[in-house]
Amino acid sequence: MSAPITPVAVIVVDIGTVDPRERHSMIFDTFARLAPGQALELVSDHNPEPLLEEFASELPNGFWWQCEQGRPYLWRVLIGKPVTVLD
């Protein structure tokens, strides 16, 4: 298992109050504004697996992902922009 990644800066995005139709676009917009080495911490009330699949499809090798479920119905995900994009 690889060691946890420590980003240089983290922006917290709690999507619990965001309209479900706007969540993914808001997350991708926030991610696009990150500098290399930064991350966003997504706080979600549901499993973010569909979002991971969308990131993998849209940005292969252009992000890293660390997910933990803190308690039932609460997920915290660090989604980071690598310092260098892998080919």
PASE-213926 format. One record per residue: residue number from 1; residue in three letters; x negated, y negated, z negated of N, C-alpha, C in turn. Coordinates in Angstrom, 2 decimals. Atoms other than C-alpha are relative to their C-alpha. Layout:
<i=NUM; aa=ALA; nx=X; ny=Y; nz=Z; cax=X; cay=Y; caz=Z; cx=X; cy=Y; cz=Z>
...
// end
This chain:
<i=1; aa=MET; nx=-0.85; ny=1.18; nz=0.00; cax=0.00; cay=0.00; caz=0.00; cx=-0.89; cy=-1.24; cz=0.00>
<i=2; aa=SER; nx=0.81; ny=1.20; nz=-0.09; cax=-1.36; cay=-3.42; caz=0.87; cx=0.26; cy=-0.92; cz=-1.19>
<i=3; aa=ALA; nx=-0.12; ny=0.95; nz=1.11; cax=-1.95; cay=-6.13; caz=-1.72; cx=1.00; cy=-1.08; cz=0.37>
<i=4; aa=PRO; nx=-0.94; ny=1.09; nz=-0.29; cax=0.70; cay=-8.84; caz=-2.06; cx=-0.73; cy=-1.21; cz=0.59>
<i=5; aa=ILE; nx=0.55; ny=1.19; nz=-0.64; cax=0.08; cay=-11.91; caz=0.04; cx=0.38; cy=-1.21; cz=-0.86>
<i=6; aa=THR; nx=-0.27; ny=1.22; nz=0.75; cax=-0.22; cay=-15.23; caz=-1.77; cx=-0.05; cy=-1.18; cz=0.98>
<i=7; aa=PRO; nx=-0.02; ny=1.13; nz=-0.93; cax=0.91; cay=-18.11; caz=0.47; cx=-0.55; cy=-1.26; cz=-0.66>
<i=8; aa=VAL; nx=0.52; ny=1.27; nz=0.52; cax=-0.62; cay=-21.59; caz=0.12; cx=1.12; cy=-0.90; cz=-0.48>
<i=9; aa=ALA; nx=-1.16; ny=0.79; nz=0.42; cax=2.86; cay=-23.12; caz=-0.26; cx=1.26; cy=0.80; cz=0.29>
<i=10; aa=VAL; nx=-1.26; ny=-0.73; nz=-0.16; cax=6.40; cay=-21.78; caz=-0.65; cx=1.16; cy=-0.99; cz=-0.05>
<i=11; aa=ILE; nx=-1.24; ny=0.78; nz=-0.03; cax=9.71; cay=-23.42; caz=0.28; cx=1.13; cy=0.96; cz=-0.35>
<i=12; aa=VAL; nx=-1.10; ny=-0.88; nz=0.42; cax=12.73; cay=-21.90; caz=-1.52; cx=1.25; cy=-0.35; cz=0.80>
<i=13; aa=VAL; nx=-1.23; ny=0.15; nz=-0.77; cax=15.84; cay=-21.36; caz=0.61; cx=1.04; cy=0.93; cz=-0.62>
<i=14; aa=ASP; nx=-1.08; ny=-0.78; nz=0.61; cax=18.93; cay=-20.22; caz=-1.34; cx=1.20; cy=-0.08; cz=0.94>
<i=15; aa=ILE; nx=-1.07; ny=0.03; nz=-1.00; cax=21.54; cay=-19.20; caz=1.21; cx=1.37; cy=0.34; cz=-0.58>
<i=16; aa=GLY; nx=-1.26; ny=-0.37; nz=0.63; cax=24.26; cay=-18.39; caz=-1.32; cx=1.15; cy=-0.94; cz=0.28>
<i=17; aa=THR; nx=-1.06; ny=0.97; nz=-0.24; cax=26.19; cay=-21.58; caz=-0.58; cx=0.10; cy=-0.43; cz=1.47>
<i=18; aa=VAL; nx=0.02; ny=0.37; nz=-1.42; cax=25.45; cay=-21.76; caz=3.16; cx=1.02; cy=0.85; cz=0.76>
<i=19; aa=ASP; nx=-0.97; ny=-0.71; nz=-0.85; cax=28.16; cay=-20.84; caz=5.67; cx=-0.72; cy=1.17; cz=0.69>
<i=20; aa=PRO; nx=0.66; ny=-1.16; nz=-0.60; cax=27.32; cay=-17.29; caz=6.85; cx=-0.34; cy=-0.16; cz=1.49>
<i=21; aa=ARG; nx=0.27; ny=0.20; nz=-1.43; cax=27.51; cay=-18.41; caz=10.50; cx=-1.23; cy=-0.86; cz=0.24>
<i=22; aa=GLU; nx=1.13; ny=0.92; nz=-0.15; cax=24.69; cay=-20.92; caz=9.88; cx=-1.28; cy=0.51; cz=-0.65>
<i=23; aa=ARG; nx=1.14; ny=-0.47; nz=0.80; cax=22.35; cay=-18.84; caz=7.71; cx=-1.23; cy=0.33; cz=0.82>
<i=24; aa=HIS; nx=1.19; ny=-0.43; nz=-0.75; cax=20.06; cay=-17.23; caz=10.28; cx=-0.65; cy=-1.16; cz=0.73>
<i=25; aa=SER; nx=0.60; ny=1.13; nz=-0.70; cax=19.60; cay=-20.38; caz=12.32; cx=-0.71; cy=-0.93; cz=-0.97>
<i=26; aa=MET; nx=0.65; ny=0.84; nz=0.99; cax=18.81; cay=-22.36; caz=9.16; cx=-1.32; cy=0.62; cz=-0.45>
<i=27; aa=ILE; nx=1.23; ny=-0.68; nz=0.42; cax=16.24; cay=-19.75; caz=8.10; cx=-1.06; cy=-0.09; cz=1.08>
<i=28; aa=PHE; nx=0.96; ny=0.09; nz=-1.10; cax=14.59; cay=-19.69; caz=11.54; cx=-0.50; cy=-1.43; cz=0.19>
<i=29; aa=ASP; nx=0.43; ny=1.40; nz=-0.10; cax=14.53; cay=-23.51; caz=11.67; cx=-1.00; cy=-0.34; cz=-1.10>
<i=30; aa=THR; nx=0.91; ny=0.25; nz=1.11; cax=12.89; cay=-23.65; caz=8.25; cx=-1.33; cy=0.70; cz=0.25>
<i=31; aa=PHE; nx=1.23; ny=-0.75; nz=-0.29; cax=10.38; cay=-20.96; caz=9.25; cx=-0.82; cy=-0.71; cz=1.08>
<i=32; aa=ALA; nx=0.71; ny=0.67; nz=-1.10; cax=9.51; cay=-22.87; caz=12.44; cx=-0.78; cy=-1.21; cz=-0.49>
<i=33; aa=ARG; nx=0.68; ny=1.19; nz=0.54; cax=8.53; cay=-25.90; caz=10.35; cx=-1.17; cy=0.32; cz=-0.93>
<i=34; aa=LEU; nx=1.10; ny=-0.38; nz=0.88; cax=6.10; cay=-23.92; caz=8.21; cx=-1.34; cy=-0.12; cz=0.72>
<i=35; aa=ALA; nx=1.37; ny=-0.03; nz=-0.50; cax=2.39; cay=-24.41; caz=8.69; cx=-0.56; cy=1.40; cz=-0.21>
<i=36; aa=PRO; nx=0.63; ny=-1.29; nz=0.24; cax=0.19; cay=-21.33; caz=9.02; cx=-0.46; cy=0.11; cz=-1.46>
<i=37; aa=GLY; nx=0.36; ny=-0.22; nz=1.40; cax=-0.35; cay=-19.85; caz=5.56; cx=1.11; cy=-0.33; cz=-0.97>
<i=38; aa=GLN; nx=-1.13; ny=0.32; nz=0.85; cax=2.95; cay=-21.16; caz=4.20; cx=1.07; cy=1.09; cz=0.10>
<i=39; aa=ALA; nx=-1.08; ny=-0.98; nz=0.00; cax=6.04; cay=-19.11; caz=3.35; cx=1.28; cy=-0.64; cz=-0.49>
<i=40; aa=LEU; nx=-1.27; ny=0.40; nz=0.61; cax=9.68; cay=-19.51; caz=2.57; cx=0.44; cy=1.16; cz=-0.88>
<i=41; aa=GLU; nx=-0.58; ny=-1.01; nz=0.88; cax=11.31; cay=-17.68; caz=-0.30; cx=1.50; cy=-0.04; cz=0.20>
<i=42; aa=LEU; nx=-1.42; ny=-0.11; nz=-0.25; cax=14.75; cay=-16.56; caz=0.73; cx=0.67; cy=0.63; cz=-1.21>
<i=43; aa=VAL; nx=-0.80; ny=-0.54; nz=1.09; cax=17.26; cay=-16.03; caz=-2.07; cx=1.36; cy=0.34; cz=0.61>
<i=44; aa=SER; nx=-1.20; ny=-0.46; nz=-0.70; cax=20.20; cay=-13.95; caz=-0.83; cx=0.85; cy=0.88; cz=-0.90>
<i=45; aa=ASP; nx=-0.94; ny=-0.84; nz=0.75; cax=23.28; cay=-12.27; caz=-2.23; cx=0.31; cy=1.31; cz=0.71>
<i=46; aa=HIS; nx=-0.20; ny=-1.26; nz=-0.71; cax=23.09; cay=-9.43; caz=0.29; cx=-1.32; cy=0.47; cz=0.60>
<i=47; aa=ASN; nx=1.21; ny=-0.59; nz=-0.54; cax=20.50; cay=-7.11; caz=1.79; cx=-0.42; cy=-0.73; cz=1.27>
<i=48; aa=PRO; nx=0.46; ny=0.77; nz=-1.16; cax=18.38; cay=-9.10; caz=4.28; cx=-0.53; cy=0.84; cz=1.15>
<i=49; aa=GLU; nx=0.51; ny=-0.89; nz=-1.05; cax=17.60; cay=-6.09; caz=6.50; cx=0.33; cy=-0.49; cz=1.42>
<i=50; aa=PRO; nx=-0.26; ny=0.50; nz=-1.36; cax=19.42; cay=-7.54; caz=9.57; cx=-0.89; cy=-1.20; cz=0.37>
<i=51; aa=LEU; nx=0.89; ny=1.13; nz=-0.26; cax=17.32; cay=-10.70; caz=9.23; cx=-1.41; cy=0.48; cz=0.32>
<i=52; aa=LEU; nx=1.32; ny=-0.58; nz=-0.29; cax=14.13; cay=-8.63; caz=9.13; cx=-0.03; cy=0.52; cz=1.44>
<i=53; aa=GLU; nx=-0.05; ny=-0.51; nz=-1.37; cax=15.20; cay=-6.93; caz=12.36; cx=-0.03; cy=-1.14; cz=1.02>
<i=54; aa=GLU; nx=0.00; ny=1.14; nz=-0.91; cax=15.85; cay=-10.31; caz=13.98; cx=-1.39; cy=-0.64; cz=0.06>
<i=55; aa=PHE; nx=1.37; ny=0.53; nz=0.00; cax=12.42; cay=-11.61; caz=12.89; cx=-0.92; cy=0.90; cz=0.82>
<i=56; aa=ALA; nx=0.85; ny=-0.95; nz=-0.73; cax=10.77; cay=-8.45; caz=14.25; cx=0.23; cy=-0.10; cz=1.51>
<i=57; aa=SER; nx=-0.32; ny=0.12; nz=-1.41; cax=12.55; cay=-8.93; caz=17.57; cx=-0.49; cy=-1.33; cz=0.58>
<i=58; aa=GLU; nx=0.31; ny=1.34; nz=-0.49; cax=11.99; cay=-12.68; caz=17.90; cx=-1.48; cy=-0.38; cz=-0.16>
<i=59; aa=LEU; nx=1.36; ny=0.43; nz=0.33; cax=8.52; cay=-13.03; caz=16.33; cx=-0.91; cy=1.18; cz=-0.34>
<i=60; aa=PRO; nx=0.87; ny=-1.13; nz=0.34; cax=6.62; cay=-9.74; caz=16.54; cx=-1.42; cy=-0.51; cz=-0.29>
<i=61; aa=ASN; nx=1.34; ny=0.39; nz=0.44; cax=3.29; cay=-10.18; caz=14.72; cx=-0.11; cy=-1.47; cz=-0.37>
<i=62; aa=GLY; nx=0.05; ny=1.43; nz=0.31; cax=4.25; cay=-13.80; caz=13.95; cx=0.51; cy=-0.33; cz=-1.39>
<i=63; aa=PHE; nx=-0.50; ny=0.24; nz=1.35; cax=5.40; cay=-13.35; caz=10.35; cx=-0.42; cy=1.16; cz=-0.88>
<i=64; aa=TRP; nx=0.11; ny=-1.11; nz=0.95; cax=4.92; cay=-11.30; caz=7.22; cx=1.19; cy=-0.06; cz=-0.94>
<i=65; aa=TRP; nx=-1.25; ny=-0.16; nz=0.74; cax=7.67; cay=-10.10; caz=4.89; cx=-0.26; cy=0.79; cz=-1.28>
<i=66; aa=GLN; nx=0.06; ny=-0.71; nz=1.29; cax=7.75; cay=-9.15; caz=1.19; cx=1.37; cy=-0.13; cz=-0.65>
<i=67; aa=CYS; nx=-1.37; ny=0.03; nz=0.52; cax=11.14; cay=-8.19; caz=-0.25; cx=0.07; cy=0.71; cz=-1.33>
<i=68; aa=GLU; nx=-0.30; ny=-0.69; nz=1.25; cax=12.30; cay=-7.35; caz=-3.73; cx=1.45; cy=-0.28; cz=-0.39>
<i=69; aa=GLN; nx=-1.37; ny=0.17; nz=0.50; cax=15.72; cay=-6.79; caz=-5.19; cx=-0.13; cy=-0.16; cz=-1.50>
<i=70; aa=GLY; nx=0.16; ny=0.30; nz=1.41; cax=15.71; cay=-8.45; caz=-8.59; cx=1.09; cy=0.61; cz=-0.87>
<i=71; aa=ARG; nx=-1.14; ny=-0.58; nz=0.72; cax=19.14; cay=-7.34; caz=-9.74; cx=1.08; cy=0.25; cz=1.05>
<i=72; aa=PRO; nx=-1.03; ny=-0.26; nz=-1.02; cax=22.29; cay=-6.10; caz=-8.03; cx=0.50; cy=-1.30; cz=0.64>
<i=73; aa=TYR; nx=-0.50; ny=1.13; nz=-0.80; cax=23.37; cay=-8.50; caz=-5.31; cx=-0.89; cy=-1.24; cz=-0.07>
<i=74; aa=LEU; nx=0.95; ny=1.12; nz=-0.08; cax=20.24; cay=-10.65; caz=-5.54; cx=-1.30; cy=0.51; cz=0.58>
<i=75; aa=TRP; nx=1.25; ny=-0.34; nz=-0.66; cax=17.35; cay=-10.30; caz=-3.13; cx=-0.84; cy=-1.25; cz=0.09>
<i=76; aa=ARG; nx=0.97; ny=1.07; nz=-0.22; cax=14.24; cay=-12.45; caz=-2.97; cx=-0.99; cy=0.52; cz=1.04>
<i=77; aa=VAL; nx=0.88; ny=-0.39; nz=-1.09; cax=12.19; cay=-12.32; caz=0.21; cx=-0.96; cy=-1.13; cz=0.27>
<i=78; aa=LEU; nx=0.99; ny=0.95; nz=-0.49; cax=8.95; cay=-14.08; caz=0.99; cx=-0.20; cy=0.29; cz=1.48>
<i=79; aa=ILE; nx=0.21; ny=-0.12; nz=-1.44; cax=8.74; cay=-14.68; caz=4.74; cx=-1.06; cy=-1.02; cz=0.34>
<i=80; aa=GLY; nx=1.12; ny=0.90; nz=-0.20; cax=5.41; cay=-16.13; caz=5.70; cx=-0.50; cy=-0.07; cz=1.42>
<i=81; aa=LYS; nx=0.63; ny=0.21; nz=-1.30; cax=3.62; cay=-17.52; caz=8.68; cx=-1.48; cy=0.32; cz=-0.17>
<i=82; aa=PRO; nx=1.41; ny=-0.37; nz=0.14; cax=0.23; cay=-15.84; caz=9.09; cx=-0.93; cy=-1.15; cz=0.37>
<i=83; aa=VAL; nx=1.00; ny=1.02; nz=-0.33; cax=-2.87; cay=-17.99; caz=9.19; cx=-0.39; cy=0.12; cz=1.45>
<i=84; aa=THR; nx=0.25; ny=-0.25; nz=-1.42; cax=-3.63; cay=-16.39; caz=12.54; cx=1.01; cy=1.02; cz=0.47>
<i=85; aa=VAL; nx=-0.96; ny=-0.94; nz=-0.57; cax=-1.14; cay=-14.62; caz=14.77; cx=-0.76; cy=1.16; cz=0.60>
<i=86; aa=LEU; nx=0.64; ny=-1.22; nz=-0.53; cax=-2.09; cay=-11.03; caz=15.56; cx=0.51; cy=0.30; cz=1.39>
<i=87; aa=ASP; nx=-0.41; ny=-0.41; nz=-1.36; cax=-2.04; cay=-9.81; caz=19.14; cx=0.57; cy=1.38; cz=-0.02>
// end
